């Protein structure tokens, strides 16, 4: 059973390109984590909606291992300033019960 984490991030006007560029140039630390399957960064198709950064894991234990790792701390050590975000986002966690690839 896969485990999916979706981080909803509301990026303020004028910060979208900077936000996207951060992911294009990311260090790739997550790719090396045990149990990591894939990541998607979804751009909102409608103004005012959040970006969604979605990661797929073999299981919740793998995700928890990433969050507790030095690689996680390093990859989150230089965040964008507060004004880059228009509102508070949220983290959602789900277990996959059906998947069609």
Beta strands, then each sheet from edge to edge (+ up, - down):
strand 1: 3-11
strand 2: 36-42
strand 3: 51-57
strand 4: 85-95
sheet 1: 2+ 3- 1+ 4-
end
